[in-house]
Amino acid sequence: MSTLASKTCVPCRGGVPPLKGDELRALLALVPGWEAVNEHHLAKTFAFSDFVSALAFVNRIGELAEQQGHHPDLALSWGKVGVTIWTHKIDGLTESDFILAAKIDALLR
């Protein structure tokens, strides 16, 4: 399990600047396959062999999101799950977004 995946998401209360530049890139390097879109949100698409497997993954993400108190946007289609993560309170990225991304990746192990 990665260092990030072993951490817990921390609720954002606002008033903190979103991650940018080198700090963002350093965390992004810890979650392979994720993209930082315009330094605003993380995105990744996961492929599956059928709809049922993709749906089961969405359900596991939902359970994780509830446990962490941090909820991604999910797009489910046949054999594919799109995940988008950002911290709405600051309209950008925090460490918790990267923690959630690492935890989502760990669901496939």
Secondary structure, DSSP 8 states (H G I E B T S, - for coil): --TGGGS------S-S----HHHHHHHHTTSTT-EEETTTEEEEEEE-SSHHHHHHHHHHHHHHHHHHT---EEEEETTEEEEEE-BTTTTB--HHHHHHHHHHHHTT-
